[in-house]
């Protein structure tokens, strides 16, 4: 049974911690824009306190009660956005922005604290580039997990100012797939330049599900055939063993009869003819049990060949 999980709240902004800034930044952008698009614009352009200039050219801050309607409206948008930012940081981070009067100022302080200066951004982008090049999908991994890892790198790069194109992500995905996807990759490569990443992932998930289903069905059929063949061979072996034991018993009795007639043979109480026959029978049974048949590697090879030959 599948368990249902709730998503993020549309009425509560995500909380910023030490490791989720890129995620928080994207969510906060959408959250503030949902409150009011003009509130987000003030983060881009910055709100400044209204001022007035006297006859001597001196600039002074205007009293709030003297603000014009437009000035009052802009200040309200700034207050809405700043209130959101103040409520999504912990105490230590709040100390960094507690004196800020404009949302843009607070936003940039948090951005530098988590993304660093230009030099730090370049260093982080280089690390992400290395992670991107080294990313591979392992045989026991699934498309969903690989897609999540790839999107994490792409999102972090985007937050630092570098966006990966769909073509680059699609080509990286095709180069990183394991051997079981070889047939599918060959079929997709012709249309790679016009394909979106989500389209590719959907196609690969479908192929993955079909591959697992075929492997399960072929595995059951293969095991059934192996068991049937094994049972048949076992029956034949048992027949041959019984026939051999019968001949051995018959010959052994003839030898005993001849030796008794000569008078120079006496059956020991410790090991009679019946005990000897049983020992021989047990030895032959042990030899038969040691001849095991391991079909697992053969089955995997047959399933793989069938899957790559099926479009």
Secondary structure, 3 states (H helix, E strand, C coil): CCCCCCCCCCCCCCCCCCCCHHHHHHHHHHHHHHHCHHHHHHHHHCCCCCEEECCCCCEEECCHHHCCHHHHHHHHHHHHHHHHHHCCCCHHHHHHHCCCCCHHHHHHHHHHHHHCCHHHHHHHHHHHHHHHHHCCCCCCCCHHHHHHHHHHHHHHHHHCCCCCCHHHHHHHHHHHCCHHHHHHHHHHHHHHHHCCHHHHHHHHHHHHHHHHHHHHHHHHHHHHHHHHHHHHHHHHHHHHHHHHHHHHHHHHHHHHHHHHHHCCCCCCCCCCHHHHHHHHHHHHHHHHHHCCCCCHHHHHHHHHHHHHHCC
